[in-house]
Amino acid sequence: MSRRVLLIEDDKQMKELITDYLSGYGYETVSFSDPKAALENFSKHSYDIVILDLMLPKMDGFDVCKKIKEFSDIPVIISSARGDIGNKIHGFELGADDYLAKPYEPRELVLRIEAVLRRVQKSGRVKISDFEIDESGKELYMDNYPIELTKVEFQIFSYLLKNRNKVVSREQIINATSLPYDTKSRTVDMHISNIRHKIGDDPKKPKYIKSVWGIGYKFIG
């Protein structure tokens, strides 16, 4: 399965160069010049990493980085001509995982992406809200206590965590897990109910999983 990259870059030539180059290394790149359109797309789709320019129309790249990190732990690499130490420090303070000053060779970007993704993968447990999730070990911890989930429950909850503060439909949940494609909506609801019970979440006053009427669910923790 190819890795998905969200590229936010308003320089058309640079955008095309990066997109073409990354495709040669098996990366599927979705690119935007408009940061607001990129954020809207990001709220609805899953990506493995974000490549972010700073000098953007309508919205400064630092503000885009801040928005992304407010509701996601996705790795962000800043790609910018603003390569002075002050901008680099500010980028890392906002949660950027790497900072690549333009101009650079596209191959260096590939190496940086691979390094960041390796770092994320090797870290084992990833902390999101009150939970720590270990994808490789299929383990979930809440305040350092293990939560016993079935295979499907783990897949569903992992998907909700990765899409923190995003509304995901029941269909998206089915497609993201090992549930059969013809699974009924009520089956998804049953799994969500089981997860809520195990993590002590009240559906009437949810702290973690909010029902979105007519659509699906959203992790709000």
ROSE-4610 file (N, C-alpha, C; in Angstrom, 1 decimal, always signed):
// ROSE-4610
residu = [M/M/M/S/S/S/R/R/R/R/R/R/V/V/V/L/L/L/L/L/L/I/I/I/E/E/E/D/D/D/D/D/D/K/K/K/Q/Q/Q/M/M/M/K/K/K/E/E/E/L/L/L/I/I/I/T/T/T/D/D/D/Y/Y/Y/L/L/L/S/S/S/G/G/G/Y/Y/Y/G/G/G/Y/Y/Y/E/E/E/T/T/T/V/V/V/S/S/S/F/F/F/S/S/S/D/D/D/P/P/P/K/K/K/A/A/A/A/A/A/L/L/L/E/E/E/N/N/N/F/F/F/S/S/S/K/K/K/H/H/H/S/S/S/Y/Y/Y/D/D/D/I/I/I/V/V/V/I/I/I/L/L/L/D/D/D/L/L/L/M/M/M/L/L/L/P/P/P/K/K/K/M/M/M/D/D/D/G/G/G/F/F/F/D/D/D/V/V/V/C/C/C/K/K/K/K/K/K/I/I/I/K/K/K/E/E/E/F/F/F/S/S/S/D/D/D/I/I/I/P/P/P/V/V/V/I/I/I/I/I/I/S/S/S/S/S/S/A/A/A/R/R/R/G/G/G/D/D/D/I/I/I/G/G/G/N/N/N/K/K/K/I/I/I/H/H/H/G/G/G/F/F/F/E/E/E/L/L/L/G/G/G/A/A/A/D/D/D/D/D/D/Y/Y/Y/L/L/L/A/A/A/K/K/K/P/P/P/Y/Y/Y/E/E/E/P/P/P/R/R/R/E/E/E/L/L/L/V/V/V/L/L/L/R/R/R/I/I/I/E/E/E/A/A/A/V/V/V/L/L/L/R/R/R/R/R/R/V/V/V/Q/Q/Q/K/K/K/S/S/S/G/G/G/R/R/R/V/V/V/K/K/K/I/I/I/S/S/S/D/D/D/F/F/F/E/E/E/I/I/I/D/D/D/E/E/E/S/S/S/G/G/G/K/K/K/E/E/E/L/L/L/Y/Y/Y/M/M/M/D/D/D/N/N/N/Y/Y/Y/P/P/P/I/I/I/E/E/E/L/L/L/T/T/T/K/K/K/V/V/V/E/E/E/F/F/F/Q/Q/Q/I/I/I/F/F/F/S/S/S/Y/Y/Y/L/L/L/L/L/L/K/K/K/N/N/N/R/R/R/N/N/N/K/K/K/V/V/V/V/V/V/S/S/S/R/R/R/E/E/E/Q/Q/Q/I/I/I/I/I/I/N/N/N/A/A/A/T/T/T/S/S/S/L/L/L/P/P/P/Y/Y/Y/D/D/D/T/T/T/K/K/K/S/S/S/R/R/R/T/T/T/V/V/V/D/D/D/M/M/M/H/H/H/I/I/I/S/S/S/N/N/N/I/I/I/R/R/R/H/H/H/K/K/K/I/I/I/G/G/G/D/D/D/D/D/D/P/P/P/K/K/K/K/K/K/P/P/P/K/K/K/Y/Y/Y/I/I/I/K/K/K/S/S/S/V/V/V/W/W/W/G/G/G/I/I/I/G/G/G/Y/Y/Y/K/K/K/F/F/F/I/I/I/G/G/G]
num = [1/1/1/2/2/2/3/3/3/4/4/4/5/5/5/6/6/6/7/7/7/8/8/8/9/9/9/10/10/10/11/11/11/12/12/12/13/13/13/14/14/14/15/15/15/16/16/16/17/17/17/18/18/18/19/19/19/20/20/20/21/21/21/22/22/22/23/23/23/24/24/24/25/25/25/26/26/26/27/27/27/28/28/28/29/29/29/30/30/30/31/31/31/32/32/32/33/33/33/34/34/34/35/35/35/36/36/36/37/37/37/38/38/38/39/39/39/40/40/40/41/41/41/42/42/42/43/43/43/44/44/44/45/45/45/46/46/46/47/47/47/48/48/48/49/49/49/50/50/50/51/51/51/52/52/52/53/53/53/54/54/54/55/55/55/56/56/56/57/57/57/58/58/58/59/59/59/60/60/60/61/61/61/62/62/62/63/63/63/64/64/64/65/65/65/66/66/66/67/67/67/68/68/68/69/69/69/70/70/70/71/71/71/72/72/72/73/73/73/74/74/74/75/75/75/76/76/76/77/77/77/78/78/78/79/79/79/80/80/80/81/81/81/82/82/82/83/83/83/84/84/84/85/85/85/86/86/86/87/87/87/88/88/88/89/89/89/90/90/90/91/91/91/92/92/92/93/93/93/94/94/94/95/95/95/96/96/96/97/97/97/98/98/98/99/99/99/100/100/100/101/101/101/102/102/102/103/103/103/104/104/104/105/105/105/106/106/106/107/107/107/108/108/108/109/109/109/110/110/110/111/111/111/112/112/112/113/113/113/114/114/114/115/115/115/116/116/116/117/117/117/118/118/118/119/119/119/120/120/120/121/121/121/122/122/122/123/123/123/124/124/124/125/125/125/126/126/126/127/127/127/128/128/128/129/129/129/130/130/130/131/131/131/132/132/132/133/133/133/134/134/134/135/135/135/136/136/136/137/137/137/138/138/138/139/139/139/140/140/140/141/141/141/142/142/142/143/143/143/144/144/144/145/145/145/146/146/146/147/147/147/148/148/148/149/149/149/150/150/150/151/151/151/152/152/152/153/153/153/154/154/154/155/155/155/156/156/156/157/157/157/158/158/158/159/159/159/160/160/160/161/161/161/162/162/162/163/163/163/164/164/164/165/165/165/166/166/166/167/167/167/168/168/168/169/169/169/170/170/170/171/171/171/172/172/172/173/173/173/174/174/174/175/175/175/176/176/176/177/177/177/178/178/178/179/179/179/180/180/180/181/181/181/182/182/182/183/183/183/184/184/184/185/185/185/186/186/186/187/187/187/188/188/188/189/189/189/190/190/190/191/191/191/192/192/192/193/193/193/194/194/194/195/195/195/196/196/196/197/197/197/198/198/198/199/199/199/200/200/200/201/201/201/202/202/202/203/203/203/204/204/204/205/205/205/206/206/206/207/207/207/208/208/208/209/209/209/210/210/210/211/211/211/212/212/212/213/213/213/214/214/214/215/215/215/216/216/216/217/217/217/218/218/218/219/219/219/220/220/220/221/221/221]
x = [+0.8/+0.0/+0.9/+0.6/+1.4/+1.1/+2.1/+2.0/+1.3/+0.4/-0.3/+0.3/+0.7/+1.3/+0.4/+0.2/-0.5/+0.5/+0.5/+1.5/+0.8/+1.2/+0.6/+1.7/+1.6/+2.7/+2.0/+2.3/+1.7/+2.5/+3.8/+4.6/+4.3/+3.7/+3.2/+4.3/+5.4/+6.6/+7.1/+7.2/+7.7/+6.7/+5.5/+4.4/+4.5/+4.6/+4.6/+5.9/+7.0/+8.3/+8.2/+7.7/+7.7/+6.7/+5.5/+4.5/+5.1/+5.7/+6.3/+7.4/+8.3/+9.4/+8.9/+8.0/+7.5/+6.8/+6.1/+5.4/+6.4/+7.6/+8.6/+9.1/+8.8/+9.2/+8.0/+6.9/+5.7/+4.8/+5.0/+4.1/+3.0/+1.8/+0.6/+0.5/+0.7/+0.7/-0.6/-1.3/-2.4/-1.9/-2.0/-1.4/-2.5/-2.2/-3.0/-2.2/-2.7/-2.0/-2.7/-4.0/-4.8/-4.8/-4.2/-4.1/-5.5/-6.5/-7.8/-8.5/-8.3/-8.8/-8.1/-6.8/-6.0/-6.5/-6.8/-7.2/-8.6/-9.5/-10.8/-10.7/-9.8/-9.6/-9.0/-8.0/-7.4/-8.4/-9.4/-10.4/-11.3/-11.2/-12.1/-11.3/-10.0/-9.2/-8.0/-7.5/-6.3/-5.1/-4.0/-2.7/-1.6/-0.5/+0.6/+1.6/+1.7/+2.6/+2.2/+2.5/+2.2/+3.5/+3.6/+4.8/+4.2/+4.7/+4.1/+5.0/+4.6/+5.3/+4.9/+5.6/+5.2/+4.6/+5.2/+4.7/+3.5/+2.3/+1.1/+0.1/-0.8/-1.8/-2.9/-3.5/-4.7/-4.3/-3.2/-2.9/-1.5/-0.8/+0.6/+0.8/+1.9/+2.2/+2.3/+2.8/+2.8/+1.4/+0.5/-0.9/-1.5/-1.1/-1.6/-1.0/+0.2/+0.9/+0.2/-0.1/-0.7/-2.1/-2.9/-4.2/-4.1/-3.2/-3.1/-2.7/-1.8/-1.4/-2.4/-3.4/-4.4/-5.3/-5.5/-6.4/-5.8/-4.5/-3.8/-2.4/-1.9/-0.4/+0.3/-0.2/+0.4/+1.8/+2.8/+4.1/+4.0/+4.7/+4.7/+6.2/+6.5/+7.8/+7.6/+8.2/+8.1/+9.2/+8.7/+9.5/+9.5/+10.5/+10.4/+11.7/+11.5/+12.7/+13.1/+12.2/+12.5/+13.3/+14.6/+15.4/+16.3/+16.0/+16.8/+16.4/+17.3/+17.1/+15.9/+15.5/+14.3/+13.0/+12.9/+11.8/+11.8/+13.0/+13.1/+12.7/+13.2/+12.8/+11.3/+10.7/+9.3/+8.5/+9.0/+8.3/+8.4/+9.5/+9.6/+8.8/+8.7/+7.9/+6.4/+6.0/+4.6/+4.3/+5.4/+5.2/+5.7/+6.3/+6.9/+7.9/+7.9/+8.8/+10.2/+10.2/+11.4/+11.3/+12.4/+12.4/+13.4/+13.0/+13.9/+13.9/+15.0/+15.2/+15.4/+14.6/+14.7/+15.9/+16.6/+16.4/+17.0/+16.5/+17.1/+16.8/+17.5/+17.3/+16.1/+15.2/+14.1/+14.4/+15.6/+16.0/+16.2/+16.6/+16.7/+15.4/+14.4/+13.0/+12.6/+12.8/+12.4/+13.1/+14.4/+15.2/+14.6/+14.2/+13.6/+12.3/+11.5/+10.2/+10.4/+11.3/+11.5/+12.0/+12.9/+13.4/+12.3/+11.5/+10.4/+9.4/+9.0/+8.1/+8.7/+10.0/+10.6/+10.6/+10.9/+10.9/+9.5/+8.5/+7.2/+6.8/+7.2/+6.9/+7.7/+8.9/+9.7/+9.4/+8.7/+8.4/+7.4/+6.8/+6.0/+4.6/+4.5/+3.2/+3.2/+2.0/+1.7/+0.7/+0.9/+0.0/-1.0/-2.3/-3.3/-4.4/-4.6/-5.5/-5.1/-6.0/-5.7/-5.3/-5.0/-4.7/-3.3/-2.7/-1.5/-1.8/-1.5/-1.8/-0.5/-0.4/+0.8/+0.2/+0.4/-0.1/+0.5/+1.8/+2.5/+2.1/+1.9/+1.5/+0.0/-0.7/-2.2/-2.6/-2.0/-2.3/-2.8/-3.7/-4.3/-4.2/-3.7/-3.5/-4.3/-4.9/-5.6/-5.1/-4.4/-3.7/-2.8/-2.1/-1.1/-1.8/-3.1/-3.7/-4.2/-3.9/-4.2/-5.8/-6.3/-7.7/-7.8/-8.6/-8.7/-9.8/-9.3/-10.2/-10.1/-11.2/-11.2/-10.4/-10.1/-9.4/-10.1/-11.4/-12.2/-12.3/-12.5/-12.7/-11.4/-10.2/-9.0/-8.8/-9.2/-9.1/-10.0/-11.2/-12.1/-11.6/-11.2/-10.7/-9.5/-8.6/-7.3/-7.7/-8.7/-9.1/-9.7/-10.5/-11.0/-9.9/-8.9/-7.8/-7.0/-6.7/-5.9/-6.7/-8.0/-8.8/-9.4/-8.7/-9.1/-9.8/-11.0/-11.7/-12.3/-12.2/-12.8/-14.0/-15.1/-16.3/-16.0/-16.2/-16.0/-17.3/-17.7/-18.9/-18.8/-19.9/-19.9/-19.2/-19.5/-18.9/-17.4/-16.9/-15.4/-14.8/-15.5/-15.0/-15.0/-16.0/-16.1/-14.9/-14.7/-13.6/-12.2/-12.1/-10.8/-10.4/-11.4/-11.2/-11.4/-11.3/-11.5/-12.9/-13.8/-15.3/-15.6/-16.5/-17.0/-17.6/-17.4/-17.9/-19.4/-20.2/-21.6/-22.1/-21.2/-21.6/-22.6/-23.6/-24.7/-24.2/-24.9/-24.5/-24.7/-25.7/-26.0/-24.8/-24.1/-23.0/-21.9/-21.6/-20.6/-21.0/-22.3/-22.8/-22.6/-22.8/-22.6/-21.1/-20.2/-18.8/-18.4/-19.0/-18.7/-19.2/-20.4/-21.0/-20.1/-19.5/-18.6/-17.3/-16.8/-15.6/-15.9/-17.0/-17.4/-17.5/-18.1/-18.2/-16.8/-15.9/-14.5/-13.7/-13.9/-13.1/-13.9/-15.1/-15.9/-16.4/-16.9/-17.4/-18.9/-19.6/-21.0/-21.5/-22.3/-22.8/-23.6/-24.3/-25.1/-24.3/-23.2/-22.2/-20.8/-20.6/-19.3/-18.1/-17.1/-15.8/-14.8/-15.1/-14.2/-14.8/-15.9/-16.5/-17.9/-18.0/-19.3/-20.0/-21.3/-22.2/-22.5/-22.4/-22.8/-24.0/-25.2/-26.4/-26.5/-26.8/-27.0/-25.7/-24.5/-23.2/-22.4/-22.0/-21.1/-20.6/-19.3/-18.7/-17.5/-17.1/-16.0/-15.3/-14.0/-13.2/-12.9/-13.3/-13.2/-12.3/-11.7/-10.9/-9.7]
y = [-1.2/+0.0/+1.2/+2.2/+3.4/+4.3/+5.1/+6.1/+7.3/+8.0/+9.2/+10.4/+11.3/+12.6/+13.8/+14.7/+15.9/+17.0/+17.5/+18.6/+19.9/+20.9/+22.2/+23.2/+23.6/+24.3/+25.2/+26.5/+27.3/+27.6/+27.1/+27.2/+26.1/+26.4/+25.3/+24.4/+25.0/+24.2/+23.3/+23.8/+23.0/+21.9/+22.2/+21.3/+20.1/+20.4/+19.3/+18.5/+19.2/+18.5/+17.5/+17.9/+17.1/+15.9/+16.2/+15.2/+14.1/+14.5/+13.5/+12.7/+13.4/+12.7/+11.7/+12.1/+11.2/+10.0/+10.2/+9.0/+7.9/+8.3/+7.4/+6.5/+7.0/+6.2/+5.6/+5.6/+4.9/+5.7/+7.0/+7.9/+8.5/+8.4/+9.0/+10.4/+11.4/+12.8/+13.6/+14.2/+15.1/+16.5/+17.4/+18.7/+19.8/+20.9/+22.1/+23.3/+24.3/+25.7/+26.5/+26.3/+27.0/+26.3/+26.9/+26.2/+25.9/+26.8/+26.5/+25.3/+25.2/+24.0/+22.7/+22.9/+21.7/+21.3/+22.2/+21.9/+21.2/+21.7/+21.1/+19.7/+19.5/+18.1/+17.2/+17.8/+17.0/+16.6/+17.4/+17.0/+15.8/+15.5/+14.4/+13.2/+13.3/+12.2/+11.9/+10.7/+10.3/+10.4/+10.8/+10.9/+10.4/+10.1/+9.6/+10.7/+11.8/+12.8/+14.1/+15.3/+16.5/+17.2/+17.7/+18.6/+20.0/+20.9/+22.2/+23.4/+24.2/+25.4/+26.5/+27.5/+28.6/+29.8/+30.1/+31.3/+31.0/+31.1/+30.6/+31.8/+31.7/+32.7/+32.5/+33.6/+33.5/+33.2/+32.4/+31.9/+31.5/+32.0/+31.7/+30.2/+29.6/+28.2/+27.8/+28.7/+28.4/+28.2/+29.0/+28.9/+27.6/+27.2/+25.9/+24.8/+24.8/+23.8/+23.7/+24.9/+24.9/+24.3/+24.6/+24.0/+22.5/+22.0/+20.6/+19.9/+20.4/+19.8/+19.9/+20.8/+20.9/+19.6/+19.0/+17.8/+16.6/+16.6/+15.4/+15.3/+14.1/+13.8/+13.4/+13.7/+13.4/+14.1/+13.5/+14.1/+15.3/+16.4/+17.5/+17.9/+18.0/+18.5/+19.8/+20.9/+22.2/+22.3/+22.8/+22.9/+24.4/+25.2/+26.6/+27.3/+28.4/+29.3/+30.1/+30.2/+30.9/+29.9/+29.9/+28.9/+29.4/+30.6/+31.1/+30.4/+30.5/+29.7/+30.1/+31.4/+31.8/+31.1/+31.0/+30.3/+28.8/+28.2/+26.8/+26.5/+27.3/+27.2/+27.3/+28.3/+28.5/+27.3/+26.8/+25.6/+24.4/+24.1/+23.0/+23.2/+24.5/+24.8/+24.5/+24.6/+24.4/+22.9/+22.1/+20.6/+20.0/+20.8/+20.3/+19.2/+18.2/+17.0/+17.2/+18.0/+18.3/+19.6/+20.2/+21.5/+21.5/+21.6/+21.5/+22.9/+23.5/+24.8/+24.7/+25.5/+25.6/+26.4/+26.2/+25.1/+23.8/+22.7/+21.4/+20.4/+19.3/+18.2/+17.4/+17.0/+16.2/+14.9/+14.4/+13.1/+13.3/+14.5/+14.8/+14.8/+15.3/+15.3/+13.9/+13.0/+11.6/+11.0/+11.3/+10.8/+11.3/+12.6/+13.1/+12.5/+12.3/+11.7/+10.3/+9.5/+8.1/+8.1/+9.0/+9.1/+9.4/+10.4/+10.8/+9.6/+9.0/+7.9/+6.7/+6.5/+5.4/+5.7/+7.0/+7.4/+7.3/+7.6/+7.5/+6.0/+5.1/+3.7/+3.0/+3.4/+2.8/+3.2/+4.3/+4.8/+3.9/+2.9/+2.0/+2.6/+2.9/+3.6/+5.0/+5.4/+6.8/+7.3/+8.4/+8.9/+9.9/+9.6/+10.5/+10.7/+11.9/+12.1/+11.3/+10.5/+9.7/+8.3/+8.1/+6.8/+6.7/+5.5/+5.2/+3.9/+4.0/+2.9/+2.4/+1.1/+0.4/-0.4/+0.2/-0.5/-1.8/-1.9/-3.2/-4.3/-4.0/-5.0/-5.1/-4.2/-4.2/-4.1/-3.1/-2.9/-1.5/-1.3/+0.0/+0.1/+1.3/+1.6/+2.9/+2.9/+4.1/+4.4/+5.5/+5.9/+4.8/+4.2/+3.1/+1.7/+1.6/+0.3/-0.2/-1.5/-2.1/-2.2/-1.9/-2.1/-3.3/-4.3/-5.5/-5.2/-5.1/-5.0/-6.1/-6.4/-7.5/-6.9/-7.7/-7.2/-6.1/-6.3/-5.2/-4.0/-4.2/-3.0/-2.2/-2.9/-2.2/-1.4/-2.0/-1.4/-0.1/-0.2/+0.9/+2.0/+1.7/+2.7/+3.4/+2.6/+3.1/+4.1/+3.8/+4.7/+6.0/+5.9/+7.1/+8.0/+7.3/+8.1/+8.8/+8.1/+8.7/+9.9/+9.8/+10.9/+11.8/+12.0/+12.8/+14.1/+14.4/+15.6/+15.7/+14.5/+14.5/+13.6/+13.9/+13.1/+12.0/+10.7/+9.6/+8.9/+8.5/+7.8/+6.3/+5.6/+4.2/+3.5/+4.0/+3.4/+3.5/+4.7/+4.8/+3.9/+3.7/+2.8/+1.3/+0.9/-0.4/-0.6/+0.4/+0.4/+0.3/+0.9/+1.0/-0.2/-1.1/-2.3/-3.5/-4.7/-6.0/-6.4/-5.5/-5.8/-6.1/-7.0/-7.2/-6.0/-5.8/-4.6/-4.4/-5.5/-5.5/-5.4/-5.1/-5.0/-3.9/-4.2/-3.3/-2.2/-1.0/+0.1/-0.3/-1.0/-1.4/-2.2/-3.0/-3.8/-2.9/-1.8/-0.8/-0.1/+0.2/+0.8/-0.1/-1.4/-2.4/-2.4/-2.4/-2.4/-1.1/+0.0/+1.3/+1.3/+0.7/+0.5/-0.3/-1.4/-2.2/-1.4/-0.6/+0.2/+1.2/+1.9/+2.9/+2.2/+1.0/+0.3/+0.1/-0.4/-0.8/+0.4/+1.6/+2.8/+3.7/+3.3/+4.0/+5.3/+5.3/+6.5/+6.5/+7.5/+7.6/+8.2/+7.5/+8.0/+9.2/+9.4/+10.6/+11.8/+11.6/+12.7/+12.3/+12.1/+11.5/+12.4/+11.7/+12.4/+12.1/+10.9/+10.5/+10.3/+9.5/+9.2/+9.8/+10.7/+11.5/+10.9/+10.7/+10.3/+11.5/+11.4/+12.5/+12.0/+12.5/+12.0/+12.0/+10.8/+10.6/+10.4/+10.5/+10.3/+9.2/+9.3/+8.4/+8.8/+8.9/+9.2/+10.1/+10.7/+11.5/+11.3/+11.1/+11.1/+12.5/+12.9/+14.3/+14.4/+13.4/+13.4/+14.3]
z = [+0.0/+0.0/+0.0/-0.9/-1.0/+0.1/+0.5/+1.5/+0.9/+1.7/+1.2/+1.7/+0.8/+1.2/+0.9/+1.8/+1.6/+1.4/+0.2/-0.2/-0.3/+0.6/+0.5/+0.1/-1.2/-1.9/-3.0/-3.0/-4.0/-5.3/-5.2/-6.4/-7.3/-8.5/-9.4/-9.8/-10.2/-10.7/-9.6/-8.4/-7.3/-6.9/-7.0/-6.7/-7.6/-8.9/-9.9/-9.8/-9.5/-9.3/-8.2/-7.0/-5.8/-6.1/-6.6/-6.9/-7.8/-8.9/-9.8/-9.2/-8.5/-7.9/-6.8/-6.0/-4.9/-5.5/-6.6/-7.2/-7.6/-8.0/-8.4/-7.2/-6.0/-4.8/-4.1/-4.8/-4.3/-3.4/-3.4/-2.6/-3.5/-2.9/-3.6/-3.0/-3.8/-3.4/-3.8/-2.8/-3.1/-2.8/-3.8/-3.6/-3.6/-2.9/-2.8/-2.8/-3.5/-3.5/-2.4/-2.2/-1.2/+0.1/+1.1/+2.4/+3.1/+2.8/+3.4/+2.8/+1.5/+0.8/+1.3/+1.5/+2.0/+3.4/+4.2/+5.6/+5.5/+4.6/+4.5/+4.0/+3.0/+2.5/+3.6/+4.4/+5.4/+6.5/+6.7/+7.7/+7.3/+6.0/+5.5/+5.0/+4.9/+4.3/+5.2/+5.1/+5.8/+5.0/+5.7/+5.1/+6.1/+5.5/+6.4/+6.8/+6.0/+6.3/+5.5/+6.0/+5.4/+5.0/+3.8/+3.3/+3.2/+4.0/+4.1/+3.8/+2.8/+2.5/+3.5/+3.7/+4.7/+4.0/+2.8/+2.1/+1.2/+1.8/+1.1/+1.0/+0.1/+0.0/+1.1/+1.5/+2.4/+3.9/+4.1/+5.4/+5.5/+6.6/+6.7/+7.1/+6.6/+6.8/+8.2/+9.1/+10.5/+11.1/+10.6/+11.1/+10.6/+9.4/+8.9/+9.8/+10.1/+10.9/+12.3/+12.8/+14.2/+14.1/+13.0/+12.9/+12.7/+11.9/+11.7/+13.1/+13.8/+15.0/+16.2/+16.0/+17.0/+17.1/+15.9/+15.9/+15.3/+15.1/+14.5/+15.0/+15.1/+15.4/+14.1/+12.9/+11.7/+11.6/+11.1/+10.9/+9.9/+10.1/+9.2/+8.9/+7.7/+7.2/+6.6/+7.2/+6.6/+5.4/+4.3/+3.1/+2.7/+3.0/+2.8/+2.5/+1.8/+1.5/+2.7/+3.7/+4.9/+5.8/+5.5/+6.2/+7.4/+7.9/+9.0/+10.3/+11.2/+12.5/+13.3/+13.2/+13.9/+13.4/+12.1/+11.5/+11.8/+11.8/+12.1/+13.5/+14.4/+15.8/+16.0/+15.4/+15.5/+14.9/+13.8/+13.2/+14.1/+14.7/+15.7/+16.9/+17.4/+18.5/+18.3/+17.0/+16.6/+16.4/+16.5/+16.3/+15.0/+14.2/+12.9/+13.3/+12.5/+12.7/+12.0/+11.0/+10.3/+9.5/+9.1/+8.4/+7.3/+6.1/+4.9/+4.2/+4.2/+3.6/+2.1/+1.3/-0.1/-0.5/-1.6/-2.5/-2.0/-2.4/-2.1/-3.2/-3.2/-4.1/-3.7/-4.7/-4.3/-3.6/-3.9/-3.2/-1.7/-1.3/+0.1/+0.8/+0.1/+0.7/+0.9/-0.1/+0.1/+1.3/+1.5/+2.6/+3.9/+3.9/+5.2/+5.5/+4.4/+4.6/+5.2/+4.6/+5.1/+6.5/+6.9/+8.2/+9.2/+8.9/+9.8/+10.0/+8.9/+9.0/+9.8/+9.6/+10.4/+11.9/+12.2/+13.6/+14.2/+13.5/+14.0/+14.2/+13.3/+13.3/+14.5/+14.7/+15.7/+17.1/+17.2/+18.6/+19.3/+18.6/+19.3/+19.7/+21.0/+21.4/+21.0/+20.5/+20.1/+21.1/+21.7/+22.7/+22.0/+22.2/+21.7/+22.7/+23.2/+24.3/+25.5/+26.1/+27.3/+26.9/+25.7/+25.2/+24.6/+24.7/+24.0/+23.1/+21.9/+21.0/+20.3/+20.3/+19.7/+18.5/+17.3/+16.1/+15.8/+16.0/+15.7/+16.7/+17.9/+18.9/+19.1/+18.4/+18.5/+19.9/+20.6/+22.0/+22.3/+23.2/+23.5/+25.0/+25.5/+26.9/+27.2/+28.4/+28.8/+30.2/+30.3/+31.6/+32.0/+31.1/+31.3/+31.6/+31.6/+31.8/+30.5/+30.2/+28.9/+28.8/+27.6/+27.3/+26.3/+26.7/+25.9/+24.8/+23.5/+22.4/+21.5/+20.8/+19.7/+18.6/+17.6/+16.4/+15.7/+15.5/+14.8/+15.6/+16.9/+17.8/+17.8/+17.8/+17.8/+16.5/+15.4/+14.1/+14.0/+14.5/+14.5/+15.4/+16.6/+17.5/+17.0/+16.5/+15.9/+14.8/+13.9/+12.8/+13.4/+14.4/+15.1/+15.6/+16.3/+16.9/+15.8/+14.7/+13.7/+13.0/+13.1/+12.5/+13.5/+14.6/+15.7/+15.3/+15.8/+15.5/+14.1/+13.4/+12.1/+12.2/+11.5/+11.4/+10.4/+10.8/+9.9/+9.7/+8.5/+8.3/+8.6/+8.8/+9.0/+7.8/+6.6/+5.4/+5.4/+5.9/+6.0/+7.0/+8.1/+9.1/+8.6/+7.8/+7.2/+6.3/+5.4/+4.4/+5.0/+6.2/+6.9/+7.8/+7.9/+8.8/+8.0/+8.7/+8.1/+8.1/+8.4/+8.3/+6.8/+6.5/+5.2/+4.6/+3.3/+2.6/+2.8/+2.9/+3.1/+4.5/+5.4/+6.8/+7.0/+7.9/+8.1/+9.1/+9.0/+9.9/+11.4/+11.7/+13.1/+13.7/+12.8/+13.2/+13.7/+12.9/+13.3/+14.6/+14.8/+16.0/+17.2/+17.0/+18.1/+18.5/+17.5/+17.9/+18.6/+18.2/+18.9/+20.3/+20.5/+21.8/+22.7/+22.2/+23.0/+23.3/+22.4/+22.7/+23.8/+23.6/+24.7/+26.0/+26.1/+27.4/+28.0/+27.1/+27.6/+28.0/+27.4/+27.8/+28.8/+29.2/+30.1/+29.6/+28.4/+27.7/+27.7/+28.2/+28.3/+26.9/+26.2/+24.9/+25.0/+26.2/+26.4/+26.7/+27.3/+27.6/+27.2/+26.0/+25.5/+25.8/+26.3/+26.5/+25.3/+24.7/+23.6/+22.3/+22.2/+20.9/+20.9/+19.9/+19.8/+18.5/+18.7/+17.6/+16.7/+15.5/+14.6/+13.8/+14.1/+13.6/+12.1/+11.6/+10.1/+9.4/+10.1/+9.4/+10.0/+11.2/+11.9/+13.2/+13.4/+14.7/+14.6/+15.7/+15.8/+17.1/+17.1/+18.3/+18.8/+20.0/+20.4/+21.6/+22.1/+23.3/+23.2]
